[in-house]
């Protein structure tokens, strides 16, 4: 537990909530229920062993902070994650309700372990140790089977390394959901393209062989689609999408929209991950409405620009 003022608010609350949920307890000396709630919260912070951080703000002494959060009665508790308020409650609620409130938002020990393993795997991949990274991701999925980030990263790495059978097993559960998660569908399309190149005789063709067939018949969609899969296997994503567009522009519904679905899958695989939340948005204010020095400047990511360009191409071909 730490006492927070306007001077250390950005560091102890906003910045801290980027990595760990922060529960802010607004209180006052004259508030009887505050004195009942405070010790309960401090005990829970110990019990949760670092899974959330408790801070206390004296609403009488820090009226700017209380005003920024719209505090109207005491005690009031606000939970922040990623720099933003996500939930809260008023009054001195009993311990069981406090735990239920926290458990609704705070990651379990298993989830935190999986997150740690995933971060370690990312570092190992950057250093070139693919085998160790795969082991870490396997541990992450085992620790928390519901962690889609770890499952996706592990399946993607398995596919890249040719572990199709294991990857298919990892994809099985997400692909039974309704609606199906697009990124897991995208992995399936990628894997099917790689499997096609490894098992179909056309996987041995040169690109010129495909082009010769297509030159004879512009509507030879089967050959065009096979070529797009070859290009996917070669890592020529834009070349694959250009070939798929040729099919879509001529026959949007061919083979149960296989071209469109594969095109969308490529876009999903190419889409850069969302940047981690920052303490401030473009307005120069924190999530709590506190003025910050300077404003963030978003730079256009070339990869994001490429994805946007091909999204527009797809939209135009479908209209």
KABELBEL-V250098 format. One record per helix or strand. SS is the DSSP state (@ for helix, = for strand). FROM is the first residue (numbers start at 1). TO is the last residue. If there is no record, write none. Layout:
ss=SS from=FROM to=TO
ss=SS from=FROM to=TO
//
This chain:
ss== from=2 to=3
ss=@ from=9 to=18
ss== from=21 to=27
ss=@ from=32 to=47
ss== from=52 to=58
ss=@ from=63 to=68
ss== from=76 to=81
ss== from=84 to=90
ss=@ from=95 to=105
ss=@ from=109 to=126
ss=@ from=130 to=143
ss=@ from=148 to=160
ss=@ from=164 to=174
ss=@ from=182 to=199
ss=@ from=201 to=204
ss=@ from=207 to=216
ss=@ from=221 to=233
ss=@ from=237 to=250
ss=@ from=254 to=270
ss== from=280 to=280
ss== from=285 to=286
ss== from=291 to=291
ss=@ from=302 to=318
//
